[in-house]
Amino acid sequence: MPIDKLPQIPFGAVYFRKSNPPREDWARDYGIAAADGLNIFRHWFMWASIERRPGVYDWADYDRQMDLAAEHGIRTIIAELTHTVPDWAYRRFAKARQVRADGRPLTSNMGVSSATGGFASNGGGAGALSMNCPEVKEAVGAFLSALASRYKGHPALLGYDVWNEVNYAADVDYSSWMKADFRLWLRAKYGSLDALAEAWYRYSYAEWDDIEPPVEVAAYPENLDWLEFKRQNYYGQMQFKIDTIRAIDQDCLIAAHGVGGAIPNMAANSSDDWLAAEKVELYGLTWVPSRRGFSPWQNFFGPDLTRAAARDKPWWHAERPGGPLWLQPQVLGRDKEDGRVMEPADIRTLTMTSFAAGATGILNLRYRPLLDGPLFGAFGAYGMDGSRTPRSDMQSRIAKWANAPEQRELFAARPVRGDIGILVIPEAQAWDHLLNAHHRPETYREAMWGAYRGLFDNGLQADWVHIDDISGYDAIYAPYPIMLTSAHARALADWVERGGKLISEATPGYFGDRGKVGTVQPNNGLDAVFGAREVEVEFMPDIADRIRLSLDGRPLAGGGFLQAYEVTTGRERGRFDDGRIAIVENRFGAGRTLLVGTHPGAGYFRTSSADALRYFAEVFAWTGRTQRVRLSDNALQARLHEGPAGRVLWLLNPTRELRRVTVAIDGRPARLGAAFWAAADAVAADDTAAVPPRDVLVLRLA
């Protein structure tokens, strides 16, 4: 298997993005990298930089990278960047330029992350030319075939990354090529114009050519079809690239990496980490705290999401920063400690967080900083001149530790299943995107992230669970389930009936197939599952901070929407402050449900209130599950791994002071054993540990 060719722990960086680093430094950089324990490099093999003229390739710089890698024992991932378009191709295939919703074609620009030309102006990964044009697709395939033929069997080659930061821009592609393929897709789905007319509520199509993709982002069936077609189209192009490479080289590894973007950008930008991970042997993520936030829950969120999407496949932190980010103000913080200036302890914290979440490799998104363009000086663990820094020294220490034979059994252990699952419903996100595109309330994002954070802040490990994967869990929290297809509603009902425990926030499945509202709520038979029916509903997220309710008499602030109920087979557990029924518990078959008539996740995301924090602890207790790892201080985080050699506990302290904590495993005091990783001032004895600031203890469990 190609995956078997990986080092024990791939640890390295993205190195060459023509024209950085300078040619005269390459040999020295490779020597330093190898000496520092780095064992893998990824390079950007950019179509626009290699095929200088049609059929004329300049491989010299890339050949040198491969040969240096072989010389120094460093494995190479080739990142194919066919979305960088040669200038000659941009001219030759002018008729195939991707087009925005407003009719403007994408332009060919300089790339912010390489300071070379040929990048589209849309910020996504699709490129300026439409691969729906057969001539463009043929040219892309020819380049990939030449690439794979040249490096097949090279001793440094490990494999290919076939999609850098899986996503595409929301407002493309409206080219004639894309429209033609959309019509073919619709014809295959609906069979006739009459069937399409009924589905879309458009009754005057005379020919298939009358159909135009929707430009307005709005909550209608035609928009759902457009989103789904785009997803299938671009992921089909991903598969084309894989098949083209595989036709020549059956032995190489195929990888890709996203941005941990399925929440909240699966709909608008098709950051579908689950679908992308299905197609490759090794999946990963880019996670840059200076852009995404540097609090502990944020640093765990991206890795946790990627682990869930990988569905037991190995995954890695494909791009983590090792240096500063200049000139890009941080939205979520106003200090140098928000991730914009990386200290050695930050390198350790980020790396160990990803390992604790289950990453099987780490790559810095720059080996050393770019010397050109607006991202000059950013992200590199090594200096502007390639010299070692305290940050690179920390990186080197971890790389050597992770690949030592003594850690083999440590990394053979994998994270245990979480205490509870958080339900991910792609249709709910898609419908929220269509409903709210114009006035932009952030209810979906706030509800999903707030629920994750509410559980996380209680020390619970919450796994992101795609609705197709619910059979693997017996307790699930559904933060924002506003749309469910009839098939998914049946699957959820069957899961509860077989013994599942479901906590659902308001309006579960309110919108059904094609976005149609059910006249009985909860919709599609879910009223029987929850033992309640809606009597009133209020969709006013802008004033949701006024929603107040109680659970068993204890106060709670709401968020998002308000849905009030009448009880059928369930029993009342709480009311809104105005007296309407807010929370209903029910038994359904062998399972149980708890329906909460607002979105406490969104409320907690906004306020971080003690009442909401207690609520998440209480609803977890309602499931009857025992928390796998309980700490006396939830300022620290813990992750339990299990493997052939036993159990391993990762204890992380993201604070800036030494913290002491007692540990319980499965409800009993832990028996902490020998350390895989421990600083000099770390202590572990019996069930008590002292973890130094911004450090980690990795311990066997006796």
C-alpha positions as CSV (number, residue, x, y, z in Angstrom):
1,M,0.0,0.0,0.0
2,P,1.3,3.5,-0.8
3,I,0.5,4.6,2.8
4,D,3.1,2.1,4.1
5,K,5.8,4.1,2.5
6,L,5.3,6.9,5.0
7,P,7.9,7.6,7.6
8,Q,6.9,6.7,11.2
9,I,5.8,10.3,11.6
10,P,6.1,12.5,8.4
11,F,7.5,15.7,9.7
12,G,8.6,18.5,7.4
13,A,7.5,21.5,5.5
14,V,6.4,23.0,2.2
15,Y,9.6,24.1,0.7
16,F,9.8,25.2,-3.0
17,R,7.3,27.6,-4.5
18,K,9.1,29.0,-7.5
19,S,11.0,31.3,-7.1
20,N,11.5,30.9,-3.4
21,P,13.8,29.9,-1.6
22,P,16.8,31.2,-3.7
23,R,18.5,28.5,-5.8
24,E,21.9,29.1,-4.1
25,D,20.5,28.1,-0.7
26,W,18.8,24.8,-1.7
27,A,21.7,22.4,-0.9
28,R,22.4,24.0,2.4
29,D,18.6,24.1,3.4
30,Y,18.3,20.4,2.6
31,G,21.3,19.6,4.7
32,I,19.9,21.6,7.6
33,A,16.5,20.1,7.3
34,A,17.8,16.5,7.3
35,A,20.1,17.2,10.3
36,D,17.1,18.7,12.1
37,G,15.0,15.6,11.7
38,L,12.7,16.7,8.9
39,N,11.9,13.8,6.6
40,I,9.3,15.2,4.1
41,F,9.0,18.2,1.8
42,R,6.0,19.2,-0.3
43,H,6.6,21.5,-3.3
44,W,4.3,23.3,-5.5
45,F,4.6,22.0,-9.1
46,M,2.8,24.8,-10.8
47,W,1.6,24.3,-14.4
48,A,2.1,28.0,-15.1
49,S,5.7,27.8,-14.0
50,I,6.6,24.6,-15.8
51,E,4.9,24.5,-19.2
52,R,6.6,27.6,-20.5
53,R,5.1,27.2,-24.0
54,P,2.7,24.6,-25.3
55,G,4.4,21.2,-24.8
56,V,7.7,22.8,-23.7
57,Y,8.5,22.0,-20.1
58,D,11.1,23.5,-17.8
59,W,11.7,20.8,-15.2
60,A,15.2,21.9,-14.1
61,D,14.4,23.5,-10.7
62,Y,12.0,20.6,-9.9
63,D,14.5,17.9,-10.9
64,R,17.0,19.5,-8.5
65,Q,14.5,19.4,-5.7
66,M,13.9,15.7,-6.2
67,D,17.6,14.9,-6.5
68,L,18.5,16.8,-3.4
69,A,15.7,15.1,-1.5
70,A,17.0,11.7,-2.5
71,E,20.5,12.7,-1.5
72,H,19.4,13.8,2.0
73,G,16.8,11.1,2.7
74,I,13.8,13.4,2.4
75,R,10.6,12.1,0.8
76,T,8.7,14.4,-1.6
77,I,5.0,15.2,-2.0
78,I,4.3,16.8,-5.4
79,A,1.6,19.3,-5.0
80,E,0.1,19.6,-8.5
81,L,-1.1,23.1,-9.0
82,T,-2.9,22.8,-12.4
83,H,-5.2,25.7,-11.2
84,T,-2.2,27.9,-12.0
85,V,-2.8,28.6,-15.7
86,P,0.1,29.4,-18.1
87,D,-0.3,32.8,-19.8
88,W,-0.3,31.2,-23.2
89,A,-3.2,28.9,-22.1
90,Y,-5.1,31.9,-20.7
91,R,-4.9,33.4,-24.1
92,R,-5.4,30.3,-26.2
93,F,-8.5,29.1,-24.2
94,A,-10.0,32.6,-23.7
95,K,-13.4,31.2,-24.5
96,A,-13.1,28.8,-21.5
97,R,-12.4,31.4,-18.8
98,Q,-14.4,30.9,-15.7
99,V,-17.1,33.5,-15.2
100,R,-18.4,35.0,-12.0
101,A,-22.1,35.3,-11.3
102,D,-22.1,39.0,-12.5
103,G,-20.6,38.0,-15.8
104,R,-16.9,39.1,-15.2
105,P,-14.3,36.5,-16.3
106,L,-11.7,35.4,-13.8
107,T,-8.3,37.1,-14.4
108,S,-4.8,35.7,-14.3
109,N,-3.0,37.2,-11.3
110,M,0.1,36.9,-9.2
111,G,-0.1,34.2,-6.4
112,V,0.0,35.6,-2.9
113,S,1.6,32.4,-1.6
114,S,4.3,32.0,-4.3
115,A,4.7,35.5,-5.9
116,T,4.4,33.8,-9.4
117,G,1.8,34.3,-12.1
118,G,-1.1,32.3,-13.3
119,F,-3.4,32.3,-10.3
120,A,-7.1,33.0,-10.5
121,S,-8.6,36.0,-8.8
122,N,-11.3,34.1,-7.1
123,G,-9.4,32.9,-4.1
124,G,-10.5,29.3,-4.6
125,G,-8.8,26.3,-6.0
126,A,-10.6,26.0,-9.3
127,G,-8.3,28.2,-11.5
128,A,-9.1,30.8,-14.1
129,L,-10.0,28.3,-16.9
130,S,-13.0,26.0,-16.8
131,M,-12.1,22.3,-17.0
132,N,-15.6,21.8,-18.3
133,C,-14.1,22.8,-21.6
134,P,-12.7,19.6,-23.2
135,E,-9.7,21.4,-24.6
136,V,-8.7,22.7,-21.1
137,K,-9.3,19.4,-19.5
138,E,-7.1,17.8,-22.2
139,A,-4.3,20.3,-21.6
140,V,-4.5,19.7,-17.8
141,G,-4.4,16.0,-18.3
142,A,-1.4,16.3,-20.7
143,F,0.5,18.2,-18.1
144,L,-0.3,15.8,-15.3
145,S,0.7,12.9,-17.5
146,A,4.0,14.5,-18.3
147,L,4.5,15.2,-14.6
148,A,3.7,11.7,-13.5
149,S,5.8,10.1,-16.3
150,R,8.9,12.2,-15.4
151,Y,8.9,11.4,-11.7
152,K,7.5,7.9,-11.6
153,G,10.0,5.7,-9.8
154,H,12.2,8.6,-8.6
155,P,13.7,7.5,-5.2
156,A,12.5,10.7,-3.5
157,L,8.9,10.5,-4.7
158,L,6.3,9.7,-2.1
159,G,3.2,10.9,-3.9
160,Y,0.9,13.7,-5.0
161,D,-1.3,16.2,-3.3
162,V,-4.1,16.7,-5.8
163,W,-6.1,19.6,-4.2
164,N,-4.4,22.3,-2.2
165,E,-6.9,23.6,0.5
166,V,-10.0,22.0,-0.8
167,N,-12.5,24.7,-1.7
168,Y,-13.7,26.9,-4.6
169,A,-15.2,30.4,-4.8
170,A,-18.9,30.7,-4.2
171,D,-19.7,32.8,-7.3
172,V,-18.2,30.6,-10.0
173,D,-18.6,29.2,-12.6
174,Y,-21.1,30.7,-15.0
175,S,-19.2,30.0,-18.3
176,S,-21.0,28.5,-21.2
177,W,-19.2,25.2,-20.6
178,M,-20.4,25.0,-17.0
179,K,-23.9,25.9,-18.0
180,A,-24.0,23.2,-20.7
181,D,-22.8,20.5,-18.2
182,F,-25.4,21.7,-15.7
183,R,-28.1,21.1,-18.2
184,L,-26.8,17.6,-18.9
185,W,-26.7,16.9,-15.2
186,L,-30.3,18.2,-14.8
187,R,-31.5,16.1,-17.7
188,A,-29.9,13.0,-16.1
189,K,-31.5,13.8,-12.8
190,Y,-35.1,14.7,-13.9
191,G,-35.4,13.1,-17.3
192,S,-37.8,15.6,-18.7
193,L,-38.5,19.3,-18.7
194,D,-42.0,18.7,-17.2
195,A,-40.4,16.9,-14.2
196,L,-37.9,19.7,-13.8
197,A,-40.8,22.3,-14.0
198,E,-42.6,20.6,-11.1
199,A,-39.4,20.4,-9.0
200,W,-38.3,24.0,-9.6
201,Y,-41.7,25.7,-9.9
202,R,-40.7,27.0,-13.4
203,Y,-43.3,26.1,-15.9
204,S,-42.2,27.8,-19.2
205,Y,-39.0,26.0,-20.3
206,A,-39.4,25.0,-23.9
207,E,-35.9,23.7,-24.4
208,W,-33.1,22.5,-22.1
209,D,-31.1,25.5,-23.4
210,D,-33.7,27.8,-21.7
211,I,-32.3,26.7,-18.3
212,E,-29.8,29.1,-16.7
213,P,-28.1,28.4,-13.3
214,P,-29.5,30.7,-10.6
215,V,-27.5,33.9,-10.0
216,E,-29.5,35.0,-7.0
217,V,-28.5,33.1,-3.8
218,A,-31.9,32.3,-2.4
219,A,-33.8,29.4,-0.8
220,Y,-35.3,27.6,-3.7
221,P,-34.9,24.1,-5.1
222,E,-33.0,25.4,-8.2
223,N,-30.3,26.7,-5.9
224,L,-30.0,23.4,-4.1
225,D,-29.5,21.7,-7.4
226,W,-26.9,24.3,-8.5
227,L,-24.9,23.8,-5.2
228,E,-25.0,20.0,-5.6
229,F,-24.0,20.1,-9.3
230,K,-21.0,22.3,-8.5
231,R,-19.9,20.0,-5.8
232,Q,-20.1,16.9,-8.0
233,N,-18.5,18.8,-10.9
234,Y,-15.4,20.1,-9.0
235,Y,-14.9,16.9,-7.1
236,G,-15.3,15.0,-10.3
237,Q,-12.4,17.1,-11.7
238,M,-10.4,16.1,-8.6
239,Q,-11.1,12.5,-9.4
240,F,-10.0,13.1,-13.0
241,K,-6.6,14.3,-11.7
242,I,-6.3,11.3,-9.5
243,D,-7.2,8.9,-12.4
244,T,-4.7,10.6,-14.7
245,I,-1.8,10.3,-12.3
246,R,-2.8,6.7,-11.3
247,A,-2.9,5.6,-15.0
248,I,0.8,6.2,-15.1
249,D,1.9,5.6,-11.5
250,Q,0.0,3.0,-9.5
251,D,2.5,3.0,-6.6
252,C,2.5,6.6,-5.4
253,L,0.5,8.0,-2.5
254,I,-2.4,10.3,-3.3
255,A,-3.2,13.0,-0.8
256,A,-5.2,16.2,-0.5
257,H,-5.8,18.7,2.3
258,G,-8.6,21.1,3.2
259,V,-8.8,24.0,5.6
260,G,-11.1,22.4,8.3
261,G,-13.8,24.3,6.5
262,A,-16.7,22.0,6.4
263,I,-18.1,24.1,9.3
264,P,-19.2,26.6,8.1
265,N,-18.2,26.5,4.4
266,M,-19.3,23.2,3.1
267,A,-22.2,24.8,1.2
268,A,-20.9,28.1,-0.1
269,N,-17.4,27.0,-0.9
270,S,-17.9,23.2,-1.0
271,S,-15.2,22.6,1.7
272,D,-16.6,19.0,1.9
273,D,-13.8,17.3,3.9
274,W,-15.7,14.1,4.0
275,L,-16.0,13.8,0.3
276,A,-12.4,14.9,-0.3
277,A,-11.1,12.4,2.2
278,E,-13.0,9.6,0.5
279,K,-10.9,10.0,-2.7
280,V,-7.4,9.9,-1.2
281,E,-5.3,7.7,0.9
282,L,-4.1,10.5,3.2
283,Y,-6.1,13.6,4.0
284,G,-5.0,16.7,5.9
285,L,-5.7,20.3,6.8
286,T,-4.3,23.8,6.7
287,W,-4.8,25.5,10.1
288,V,-3.4,28.9,10.7
289,P,-4.4,30.3,14.1
290,S,-3.5,33.8,13.2
291,R,-6.4,33.6,10.8
292,R,-8.7,31.2,12.6
293,G,-8.2,32.1,16.3
294,F,-5.7,30.8,18.9
295,S,-7.9,29.7,21.7
296,P,-7.7,26.0,22.8
297,W,-11.1,25.0,21.3
298,Q,-10.1,26.5,17.9
299,N,-6.8,24.7,17.8
300,F,-8.7,21.4,18.5
301,F,-11.6,22.1,16.2
302,G,-9.8,21.9,12.8
303,P,-7.9,18.7,13.7
304,D,-11.1,17.1,15.2
305,L,-13.0,17.9,12.1
306,T,-10.4,16.5,9.8
307,R,-10.1,13.3,11.9
308,A,-13.8,12.8,11.6
309,A,-13.8,13.4,7.9
310,A,-10.9,11.0,7.4
311,R,-13.1,8.2,8.7
312,D,-10.3,6.2,10.3
313,K,-7.8,6.9,7.4
314,P,-4.5,8.5,8.5
315,W,-4.5,12.3,8.3
316,W,-1.9,14.9,8.9
317,H,-1.7,18.6,9.7
318,A,-0.6,19.4,6.2
319,E,0.1,23.1,6.9
320,R,0.7,24.6,10.3
321,P,2.5,27.9,10.8
322,G,6.0,28.2,12.2
323,G,6.4,31.9,12.1
324,P,4.7,35.3,12.1
325,L,1.9,36.7,9.9
326,W,2.3,40.3,9.1
327,L,-0.1,42.9,7.8
328,Q,-3.3,40.8,8.1
329,P,-5.2,42.0,11.2
330,Q,-6.6,39.2,13.3
331,V,-10.4,39.3,13.5
332,L,-10.6,37.2,16.7
333,G,-7.9,38.9,18.7
334,R,-6.0,42.1,19.3
335,D,-2.6,41.0,20.7
336,K,0.6,39.4,19.6
337,E,-0.4,36.3,21.5
338,D,-3.3,35.7,19.2
339,G,-1.0,33.6,16.9
340,R,0.4,36.4,14.8
341,V,3.8,36.0,16.4
342,M,4.8,32.4,16.9
343,E,7.0,31.6,19.8
344,P,8.7,28.2,20.3
345,A,6.1,27.3,22.9
346,D,3.4,28.0,20.3
347,I,5.1,25.5,17.9
348,R,5.0,22.9,20.6
349,T,1.3,23.7,21.6
350,L,0.0,23.5,18.0
351,T,2.0,20.4,17.1
352,M,1.1,18.5,20.2
353,T,-2.6,19.5,19.9
354,S,-2.7,18.0,16.5
355,F,-1.0,14.8,17.7
356,A,-3.4,14.6,20.6
357,A,-6.3,14.9,18.1
358,G,-4.8,12.0,16.1
359,A,-2.6,13.6,13.4
360,T,-0.1,11.2,11.9
361,G,2.2,13.9,10.5
362,I,3.0,17.6,10.6
363,L,4.2,19.9,7.9
364,N,5.0,23.6,8.3
365,L,3.3,25.6,5.5
366,R,6.7,27.3,4.9
367,Y,10.1,25.9,5.6
368,R,11.4,29.5,5.5
369,P,9.6,32.7,4.6
370,L,8.9,34.0,1.1
371,L,11.1,36.9,0.1
372,D,8.6,38.3,-2.4
373,G,5.0,39.4,-2.4
374,P,2.6,40.5,0.4
375,L,3.2,37.3,2.4
376,F,7.0,38.0,2.7
377,G,8.4,36.9,6.0
378,A,5.4,34.9,7.0
379,F,5.0,31.4,8.6
380,G,8.6,30.1,8.3
381,A,10.2,28.4,11.3
382,Y,13.6,29.1,9.9
383,G,14.9,32.7,9.3
384,M,14.5,34.8,6.2
385,D,18.0,33.6,5.2
386,G,17.3,30.0,6.0
387,S,19.2,30.1,9.3
388,R,18.0,28.2,12.4
389,T,15.8,30.0,15.0
390,P,14.5,29.0,18.4
391,R,11.3,28.1,16.6
392,S,13.0,25.7,14.2
393,D,15.0,24.3,17.2
394,M,11.6,23.4,18.9
395,Q,10.4,21.9,15.6
396,S,13.5,19.9,15.3
397,R,13.2,18.6,18.9
398,I,9.7,17.4,18.3
399,A,10.5,15.9,14.8
400,K,13.4,13.8,16.3
401,W,11.3,12.8,19.3
402,A,8.3,11.7,17.1
403,N,10.4,9.5,14.8
404,A,12.5,7.9,17.5
405,P,11.9,4.1,17.8
406,E,10.7,4.6,21.4
407,Q,7.6,6.4,20.1
408,R,6.6,3.7,17.7
409,E,4.0,2.2,20.0
410,L,2.8,5.7,21.1
411,F,1.8,6.6,17.5
412,A,0.4,3.2,16.9
413,A,-2.3,4.2,19.4
414,R,-5.3,6.1,18.0
415,P,-7.8,8.5,19.7
416,V,-10.8,6.8,21.3
417,R,-14.3,7.6,20.1
418,G,-15.6,10.8,21.6
419,D,-17.9,11.1,24.6
420,I,-20.7,12.4,22.3
421,G,-21.2,13.2,18.6
422,I,-22.1,16.5,17.1
423,L,-24.4,16.0,14.1
424,V,-23.3,17.4,10.7
425,I,-26.1,17.7,8.2
426,P,-24.9,19.0,4.8
427,E,-28.5,19.9,3.7
428,A,-29.0,22.0,6.9
429,Q,-25.9,24.0,6.2
430,A,-26.8,24.4,2.5
431,W,-30.3,25.7,3.3
432,D,-29.1,28.1,5.9
433,H,-26.6,29.5,3.4
434,L,-29.4,30.0,0.9
435,L,-31.8,31.5,3.5
436,N,-29.3,33.9,4.9
437,A,-27.0,34.9,2.1
438,H,-28.3,38.5,2.0
439,H,-28.7,39.5,5.6
440,R,-26.0,37.2,6.9
441,P,-27.0,36.1,10.4
442,E,-24.4,33.6,11.6
443,T,-26.8,31.3,13.3
444,Y,-25.4,28.1,11.7
445,R,-21.8,28.8,12.5
446,E,-22.6,30.0,16.0
447,A,-24.8,27.1,16.8
448,M,-22.3,24.5,15.5
449,W,-19.2,26.1,17.0
450,G,-21.1,27.0,20.2
451,A,-22.2,23.4,20.8
452,Y,-18.6,22.1,20.2
453,R,-17.2,24.8,22.5
454,G,-19.9,24.2,25.2
455,L,-18.9,20.5,25.3
456,F,-15.2,21.2,25.0
457,D,-15.2,23.7,27.9
458,N,-16.8,21.0,30.0
459,G,-13.8,18.8,29.3
460,L,-15.8,16.5,26.9
461,Q,-14.5,15.1,23.6
462,A,-17.1,15.8,21.0
463,D,-16.7,14.2,17.6
464,W,-18.1,15.7,14.4
465,V,-20.5,13.1,13.0
466,H,-21.7,13.2,9.4
467,I,-25.3,12.1,9.3
468,D,-24.3,9.2,7.1
469,D,-22.1,7.9,10.0
470,I,-24.5,8.0,13.0
471,S,-24.5,4.2,13.4
472,G,-21.1,4.5,15.1
473,Y,-22.5,6.5,18.0
474,D,-25.1,6.0,20.7
475,A,-25.4,9.7,21.8
476,I,-25.6,12.7,19.5
477,Y,-26.1,16.4,19.9
478,A,-27.8,18.2,16.9
479,P,-27.1,21.9,17.1
480,Y,-28.9,23.3,14.0
481,P,-30.8,20.6,12.2
482,I,-33.1,22.9,10.3
483,M,-33.2,20.8,7.1
484,L,-33.4,17.0,6.8
485,T,-34.3,15.0,3.7
486,S,-37.0,12.5,4.2
487,A,-34.4,9.7,3.9
488,H,-32.2,11.3,6.6
489,A,-35.2,11.9,8.9
490,R,-36.1,8.2,8.6
491,A,-32.5,7.2,9.3
492,L,-32.4,9.4,12.4
493,A,-35.7,8.0,13.6
494,D,-34.5,4.4,13.1
495,W,-31.3,5.2,14.9
496,V,-33.2,6.5,17.9
497,E,-35.6,3.6,17.8
498,R,-32.7,1.2,18.0
499,G,-31.4,2.8,21.2
500,G,-29.8,6.1,20.2
501,K,-29.9,9.1,22.5
502,L,-30.6,12.3,20.6
503,I,-30.4,15.9,21.9
504,S,-31.8,18.3,19.3
505,E,-31.9,22.0,19.3
506,A,-34.9,23.8,17.8
507,T,-36.6,23.2,14.4
508,P,-35.3,19.7,13.6
509,G,-36.1,18.9,9.9
510,Y,-38.3,22.0,9.6
511,F,-37.4,22.1,5.9
512,G,-37.8,18.8,4.1
513,D,-37.0,17.6,0.6
514,R,-36.3,20.4,-1.8
515,G,-36.6,22.8,1.1
516,K,-40.4,22.5,1.6
517,V,-41.7,23.3,5.0
518,G,-43.7,20.6,6.7
519,T,-47.2,21.4,7.8
520,V,-46.7,19.3,10.9
521,Q,-43.6,20.0,13.0
522,P,-41.2,18.4,13.7
523,N,-41.4,17.3,10.1
524,N,-41.3,14.0,8.3
525,G,-42.6,12.0,11.2
526,L,-40.1,13.3,13.7
527,D,-43.0,14.6,15.9
528,A,-43.4,11.0,17.0
529,V,-39.7,10.6,17.7
530,F,-39.7,13.7,19.9
531,G,-43.1,13.2,21.5
532,A,-44.1,16.8,20.8
533,R,-45.6,19.1,18.2
534,E,-44.9,22.7,17.4
535,V,-47.5,25.2,18.5
536,E,-45.5,28.4,17.6
537,V,-42.2,29.3,16.0
538,E,-40.2,32.5,15.8
539,F,-37.4,33.0,13.2
540,M,-35.8,36.2,14.6
541,P,-32.1,35.5,15.2
542,D,-31.3,39.2,15.4
543,I,-33.2,39.4,18.8
544,A,-32.5,35.8,19.9
545,D,-30.5,37.1,22.9
546,R,-33.9,37.9,24.5
547,I,-34.9,34.2,24.6
548,R,-35.0,32.9,28.1
549,L,-36.0,29.4,29.3
550,S,-35.3,26.9,31.9
551,L,-34.3,23.2,32.1
552,D,-35.7,21.6,35.2
553,G,-36.1,25.0,36.8
554,R,-32.5,26.2,36.0
555,P,-32.2,29.2,33.8
556,L,-30.8,29.2,30.3
557,A,-30.4,31.8,27.5
558,G,-31.4,30.8,24.0
559,G,-30.2,31.8,20.6
560,G,-31.1,31.5,17.0
561,F,-34.8,30.5,16.7
562,L,-37.7,29.8,19.2
563,Q,-40.0,26.8,18.8
564,A,-42.7,26.2,21.4
565,Y,-44.4,22.8,21.8
566,E,-47.3,20.9,23.0
567,V,-46.6,17.5,24.5
568,T,-47.9,14.3,22.8
569,T,-46.1,11.2,24.1
570,G,-43.2,13.0,25.8
571,R,-42.9,14.9,29.1
572,E,-42.2,18.5,29.7
573,R,-38.7,19.4,31.0
574,G,-38.7,23.2,30.7
575,R,-40.5,26.3,29.7
576,F,-39.8,29.7,28.2
577,D,-40.1,32.6,30.6
578,D,-43.4,33.5,29.0
579,G,-44.9,30.1,30.0
580,R,-44.7,28.2,26.7
581,I,-43.3,24.7,26.7
582,A,-39.6,24.8,25.6
583,I,-38.1,21.4,26.3
584,V,-39.6,17.9,25.9
585,E,-38.1,14.5,26.7
586,N,-39.4,11.4,25.0
587,R,-38.9,7.7,24.8
588,F,-39.0,6.2,21.3
589,G,-38.5,2.5,20.9
590,A,-35.3,1.7,22.7
591,G,-34.0,5.2,22.5
592,R,-34.6,8.6,24.0
593,T,-34.8,12.2,22.8
594,L,-34.5,15.6,24.3
595,L,-35.9,18.5,22.2
596,V,-34.8,22.0,23.1
597,G,-36.9,24.8,21.5
598,T,-34.1,27.2,20.8
599,H,-30.4,27.1,20.0
600,P,-28.3,27.2,23.2
601,G,-25.2,26.6,21.1
602,A,-25.6,30.0,19.4
603,G,-26.3,31.5,22.8
604,Y,-23.1,30.1,24.3
605,F,-21.0,31.1,21.4
606,R,-22.0,34.7,21.9
607,T,-22.0,34.9,25.7
608,S,-20.0,32.1,27.2
609,S,-22.4,32.2,30.1
610,A,-22.1,29.9,33.1
611,D,-25.8,28.9,32.7
612,A,-25.1,27.6,29.1
613,L,-21.9,25.9,30.2
614,R,-23.9,24.0,32.9
615,Y,-26.6,23.2,30.3
616,F,-24.1,21.3,28.1
617,A,-22.8,19.4,31.2
618,E,-26.4,18.5,32.1
619,V,-27.5,17.3,28.6
620,F,-24.4,15.1,28.4
621,A,-25.3,13.7,31.8
622,W,-28.8,13.0,30.4
623,T,-27.3,10.6,27.9
624,G,-26.2,8.3,30.8
625,R,-22.7,8.0,29.4
626,T,-19.6,8.1,31.5
627,Q,-17.0,10.7,30.5
628,R,-13.9,8.9,29.3
629,V,-11.4,11.4,30.7
630,R,-12.4,13.8,33.5
631,L,-10.0,16.5,34.7
632,S,-10.2,18.5,37.9
633,D,-9.3,21.6,35.8
634,N,-10.9,22.1,32.4
635,A,-8.4,24.8,31.5
636,L,-6.3,21.8,30.5
637,Q,-7.3,19.3,27.8
638,A,-7.0,15.6,27.7
639,R,-7.2,13.0,24.9
640,L,-7.1,9.3,25.4
641,H,-5.6,7.0,22.8
642,E,-5.7,3.2,22.6
643,G,-3.4,0.9,20.7
644,P,-1.8,-2.6,20.6
645,A,0.5,-1.7,23.5
646,G,-2.2,-0.2,25.7
647,R,-3.6,3.2,26.5
648,V,-1.9,6.6,26.3
649,L,-3.0,9.9,27.8
650,W,-2.2,13.3,26.3
651,L,-2.5,16.2,28.8
652,L,-2.2,19.6,27.3
653,N,-1.8,22.9,29.2
654,P,-2.4,25.9,26.8
655,T,-2.2,28.4,29.7
656,R,0.9,30.4,30.6
657,E,1.3,28.9,34.1
658,L,2.0,25.5,35.6
659,R,-1.2,23.7,36.4
660,R,-1.9,20.7,38.6
661,V,-4.7,18.4,37.8
662,T,-6.2,15.1,38.9
663,V,-7.4,12.6,36.3
664,A,-10.2,10.1,36.2
665,I,-10.6,7.5,33.4
666,D,-14.0,6.0,32.9
667,G,-15.1,7.3,36.3
668,R,-12.2,5.9,38.3
669,P,-8.9,7.6,39.4
670,A,-6.3,7.2,36.7
671,R,-3.0,5.3,37.3
672,L,-0.5,7.5,35.4
673,G,2.5,5.7,34.2
674,A,5.8,6.4,32.5
675,A,6.1,9.5,30.2
676,F,6.7,9.5,26.5
677,W,7.1,13.3,26.7
678,A,7.6,15.3,29.8
679,A,9.5,18.6,30.6
680,A,11.9,18.7,33.5
681,D,9.3,20.4,35.8
682,A,6.4,18.1,34.8
683,V,5.2,15.6,37.5
684,A,2.9,12.6,37.2
685,A,2.1,10.2,40.1
686,D,-0.9,8.1,40.8
687,D,-3.9,10.2,39.4
688,T,-2.2,13.6,39.7
689,A,-0.1,15.5,37.2
690,A,1.6,18.9,37.0
691,V,1.9,20.2,33.4
692,P,4.2,23.1,32.6
693,P,2.8,26.2,30.7
694,R,2.1,25.7,27.0
695,D,3.4,22.2,27.2
696,V,2.2,18.6,27.3
697,L,2.5,15.4,29.2
698,V,2.2,12.2,27.2
699,L,1.8,9.3,29.6
700,R,1.2,5.6,29.6
701,L,-1.8,4.5,31.6
702,A,-1.0,1.7,34.0
